[in-house]
Amino acid sequence: MKKTIAIALAAVLLLSFVACGGGINKEELIGKWEVTEIKMEGGEDLVGTVLIFDENDHYDWQYHGLSFMDGTYRISGTFVYLDEEKEIFKLNGDTLTIKDASGEMTLVRQ
């Protein structure tokens, strides 16, 4: 009986870890992120721009303090939808990587 309970508990813990692992936490995403590297054709002009996420599901992409793109975002696991366009976000401490069909960019927390 103890062995069955231990196995069941281990399975629940493993499933909880898998379900939570790899997802984006909104609280970790909120803030200012500066684009430091671009790996996509024609994206070099975005280096130095700042992407700001707020707690009200709004984002604002700025260049020298002037907004050039803004809208709403939604998080679902490792996907972040910017105005319903799906992007893959990978958050590792103070480094954020955004990937889509055209390539990827790296941002660091300001």
C-alpha positions in Angstrom: 0.0 0.0 0.0 2.8 2.4 0.9 4.5 1.7 -2.4 1.3 2.4 -4.4 0.9 5.7 -2.5 4.5 6.7 -3.2 4.2 5.9 -6.9 0.9 7.9 -7.2 2.5 10.8 -5.3 5.6 10.7 -7.6 3.4 10.6 -10.7 1.4 13.7 -9.5 4.5 15.6 -8.7 6.0 14.7 -12.1 2.9 15.7 -14.0 2.7 19.0 -12.0 6.4 19.7 -12.9 5.8 19.0 -16.6 2.7 21.1 -16.8 4.4 24.1 -15.1 7.8 23.7 -16.8 8.7 25.9 -19.7 5.8 28.3 -19.4 6.1 32.0 -19.3 5.2 33.6 -16.0 3.5 37.0 -16.5 5.1 38.6 -13.4 8.6 37.7 -14.9 7.7 39.1 -18.3 6.4 42.5 -17.0 9.0 45.3 -17.5 11.4 46.8 -20.1 13.4 44.6 -22.4 16.0 46.0 -24.8 16.7 44.2 -28.1 20.4 43.3 -28.2 20.7 40.8 -31.0 18.7 39.9 -34.1 19.0 36.7 -36.2 16.6 37.5 -39.0 17.0 39.2 -42.4 16.4 42.9 -42.2 15.9 43.0 -38.5 19.1 44.8 -37.6 17.2 48.1 -37.2 15.4 46.7 -34.1 18.7 46.5 -32.1 18.4 49.1 -29.3 14.7 49.3 -29.3 12.8 48.6 -26.1 9.8 46.3 -25.6 7.7 47.1 -22.6 5.1 44.7 -21.1 2.7 46.0 -18.4 0.5 44.2 -15.9 -2.6 45.2 -17.9 -1.7 42.9 -20.8 -0.5 45.8 -22.9 2.8 46.0 -24.7 4.6 49.0 -26.2 7.6 48.8 -28.5 9.7 52.0 -28.5 12.7 53.5 -30.2 14.3 56.4 -28.3 11.1 56.7 -26.2 8.8 56.9 -29.1 6.2 54.2 -29.6 6.3 52.5 -33.1 4.1 49.5 -32.2 1.8 48.8 -29.4 -1.2 46.5 -28.5 -2.2 43.7 -26.3 -0.5 40.5 -25.4 -1.7 37.1 -24.1 0.4 34.3 -22.6 -0.3 30.6 -23.2 2.5 28.3 -22.0 5.6 29.3 -23.9 3.6 31.2 -26.5 3.0 34.9 -26.2 0.4 36.3 -28.6 1.2 39.9 -29.6 -2.1 41.2 -31.1 -3.1 37.6 -31.8 0.2 36.8 -33.7 1.8 33.8 -32.0 5.4 34.1 -31.0 7.6 31.6 -29.0 9.2 33.2 -26.0 12.0 31.7 -23.9 12.7 33.4 -20.7 16.0 32.7 -18.9 16.6 35.0 -16.0 17.1 38.5 -17.5 17.3 37.2 -21.1 14.3 36.9 -23.3 14.4 35.2 -26.7 11.6 35.6 -29.2 11.3 33.2 -32.1 8.9 33.2 -35.0 9.0 32.0 -38.6 11.4 34.8 -39.7 14.1 34.2 -37.1 14.8 35.2 -33.5 15.8 38.1 -31.4 17.4 38.4 -28.0 16.3 41.0 -25.4 17.8 41.8 -22.0 15.9 43.2 -19.0 16.6 46.9 -18.4 
